[in-house]
Amino acid sequence: MKTILVLHTGGTISMSKVAGGSVAPNEKNPLMEQEALFS
């Protein structure tokens, strides 16, 4: 059996471009809604 290690660092999947062109984190991270997959 193979083991897969998944590292979730937040990354840009939970970030948006804001005024001025910088990037800021969103309040809601869509990956965290899939918590059942990781437990």
C-alpha positions as CSV (number, residue, x, y, z in Angstrom):
1,M,0.0,0.0,0.0
2,K,1.3,3.5,-0.9
3,T,1.1,6.4,1.5
4,I,0.5,9.9,0.3
5,L,1.5,12.9,2.4
6,V,-0.6,16.0,1.7
7,L,0.8,19.4,3.0
8,H,-1.7,22.2,3.0
9,T,0.1,25.6,3.3
10,G,-2.8,27.9,2.6
11,G,-1.4,29.0,-0.7
12,T,-3.1,31.1,-3.2
13,I,-6.3,29.0,-3.3
14,S,-7.6,30.9,-0.4
15,M,-6.3,34.3,-1.4
16,S,-7.6,37.2,-3.6
17,K,-6.1,40.2,-5.3
18,V,-7.0,43.4,-3.5
19,A,-6.9,47.1,-4.4
20,G,-3.4,48.2,-5.2
21,G,-2.5,44.8,-6.7
22,S,-1.4,43.0,-3.5
23,V,-2.7,39.6,-2.4
24,A,-4.6,39.0,0.8
25,P,-6.1,35.9,2.5
26,N,-9.8,35.2,2.2
27,E,-11.9,34.7,5.4
28,K,-13.0,31.3,4.0
29,N,-10.7,28.6,2.8
30,P,-12.4,26.2,0.4
31,L,-10.0,23.3,1.3
32,M,-11.1,23.4,4.9
33,E,-14.6,22.6,3.9
34,Q,-13.3,19.2,2.8
35,E,-12.0,18.3,6.3
36,A,-13.7,14.9,6.1
37,L,-11.3,13.9,3.3
38,F,-8.3,14.5,5.5
39,S,-9.4,12.8,8.8
